[in-house]
Amino acid sequence: MARSTLARATNLGRRRESAKVEAGPAYQARREEIIATAGHVFLEKGYPATSFKDIAEAIGMDRASLYYYFESKQDLFRVATGKAVARNVKDAERIARSDGKPAAKIAEIIAKLLESLTETDYPYMFMFLQEDVNQITANPDDPWAREFTALTRRYERAITSIIQEGASRGDFAIAGPPHVLTKAMIGMANWTVRWYRREGRLTGAELARIFADTFLHGIVAKGGGSRSQRMR
């Protein structure tokens, strides 16, 4: 990189960081607008094929101006997904601490997760889960990867605590370690991204109800024999 180009990039980086610290309403609103518009570009072209130039053109600004708000397309994508994941974690921890019954808590967490995947944080969370999450977060030297791993663990702990609470109260008859059921519940919801289409017959809320009912009550009809008999 030429010295003059490096100087401009360094100066722009300082301006971007200063603006983020000050976080004025107009600057923040513009960042949110960019995130929303870029989401459509990512969805249409795919994350790997999308360039920063593509995003800038969709927004109607030159690429140099876009650097004032985000360092790169990776930075933009990580900001969008990071906010969504952090909010989902806070929701799960709030629900886990609430006074509701464990079954109602589980249903609410599943509803919040499906809402995030199909509505409020679409398409970012949707696309993020379609990528190889383990590969994206595998680098222990990457601060973002470490932060994401920490958030994931907090999310799982919140759900596991609810399952343990339900088992202690006698509300749940669990057949294995609570953390395994946590993984199963999250996996059931996250796998939605492999087949769900927003133009399909079922909404995210309807899917959440189906998932919660299935996770909490299973699919075997009442009076269908003992557990061992049903498994034969």
N, C-alpha and C positions, 0 to 999 in steps of 0.2 A: 504494500500500500504506500503510495506517495506521501511525503511528509505533509503536504497541504491537505490531502484527503484525510489523513489520520487526524490532523488538527481539527478539521471540520467535524469528524465523527466524534472526537473526544468532547468538543464543545457542545455538540447536539446531545450527547449522553448526559452531560452536566445539566443542560437545560431541562431534559426529560426528567431526571431525578429530582431537580428542584421543583418542577411543576407537580410531580407526584407527591412530594412532601407537603407543598402548599395545598394541593388538592382542591382548587377552587371549583365551584359548582359547574361553571362552563366547561372547564377542562375535563372534569369527571363525566359530565354528560356526553361529551364528545367521545371519550373512551368507551362508554357503554354503547353508543351508537355504532362505533367501529366494530366492537365485539359482535353486536347483533347482525350487522351487514356481512361481516367476515364469515359468520356461521353459515350463511346461505352459499357462499363461495366454496367453503370447505365441503359442504354437503354435495354440491353439484360436481366439483372436480376431484374431491378426495383430498385428504390432508397432504400426502406426499407430492401430489401433482400441483398443488396450489402454491403460487409464488407471492411474495410480498407485493409485487407489481399488480398481480391479479386483484388482490384485496384493495389496493389503492385505487385502481380503476373503478371497482364496484362502488366504492365510497364517493368517488368524484374528487379525489385529491391526488397530488403527485406523491411519488414514493418518498421523496425527501421529507415532506410534511408528515407523512405517516410515521416516520422514525421519531418524530417529536413525542408520539404517544406510546409507541411500542418499539422495543429493540429489534424484534424479528417476528416472523410468523409463529415460531415456537414460543416466544415470550407471550404473544397474544393468546395463543391456545392454552398455555399453562395458566395464565391469569384467569381465563374464563372457567376452566375446569377446576382450578384451585378454589375459587370462590364457591363453586357448586358443592365440591366435596366438603369444604369447611362448614357450609351451612347444613348439609346433611348430617354431619357429625354432631353439630350443636343441637339439631332437632332430636337426634337419637338419644343424646345424653339428657336432654330436657324431658323427653318422654319417659326414659328409664327412671328418672327421679320423681316423676309425678305419682299421684295417688290412685291412678286408675288400676284396673285389674290387669294382670299380665297378658291375657288374651287380647284385650283391647289395645294394650301398648304395642303388641306385635303387629296387629292389624294397622295401627296408625303409622308405624315405621315403614311397613311395606307400602302403604298408600303414599307416604312422603317420597319414598325412593322411586316409585313408578311415576309420580308427578314430576320429579326432577328429570327422569330419563326421557319422558315423552312430552313434557310441556315446558316447565320453567327454565330448564337448562338444556333444552334441545336446540341444536344438534350436538352441542359440545360433549356432554356426558355420553350420549349415544355413540358418537364417533370414537371417543376415548376408549370405551369398553370394546369397540370393534377392533381396536389395535391390540397388539400384544402388550398388555399392561405390565407383565413381568419384565419384558424387555425395556419398556419405557422407564421403569422405576428401578432397574437393576444396578445402576451405578451408585455405590455407596458414597462416592465423593461429590455427587451432585446434590446440592442443598435442597432443590425442589424434590428430588426423589426421596430424600430422607424425610422431608416434611410430609410428603404423600404417604409414605409408609407409616409414619407416626399417626396420621389422621385415620388411616385404615385400621390400625390397631385399636384406636379409641372407639371407632364405630363398632367394631366387633365386640369389644368389651362391654359396651352399652347393651347390645343385643343379648350377649351371653348372660349378663346380670339379670335380664328380664326372664330368660328361660330358667335360670337357677331359682329365681323368685317364684315362678310358677310351679316348679317342681317341689319347692319347700312348702308351699301352701297346699299342695295336693291338687292344684288345677291342671298340671301337666303330668302325663305318664310318659316320661321320656325313655327311649330304648338305648341310649348311648350317652357319651360325654356331651355336655351342653355346647362346647365350642364346635363340635362336629355339626350339630343342628344349626348353629349360627352360620357356618360355611354353606350348609345346604340351602338355608333361607336366602342368603345373599346371592348365591349362585343361581337359584331359581329366578330371581328378579333380574339379575344382570344378563342372563342368557337371552332375555327378551330382545336385546339389540340384534340378535342373529336372525330374527324372523319378523319382528313387529313392524308394521307399516302404519303410519298415522292415518292414511286414507282407508284403512281396513274397517271391519265391522265393529270391533271392540275398542273402546277408549282406554286410556291408561288407568282411569279410575275403576272401570269394570274389570280390567285385568288384575288390579290390586285386590279387589274383593275376591276374585276367583283364587288367586294365589294365597291370600290369607286364610280363606275357608279350607283350602286343600292342605296347607301347612298345619293348621291348627286341628283339623278334624279328619283328614285323610279322605280316601275315596271308598272305603269299605262301608257298606250299609250297616246300620245298627242291627244287632242281632245276627250278624253274619258269622258267628262262631268265635272261638277264642283266637287270640293272636297267633298261636302256634298252628291252629287249624287253618287259619286264613293264609298262612305262609306256605302250606303244603301244596 
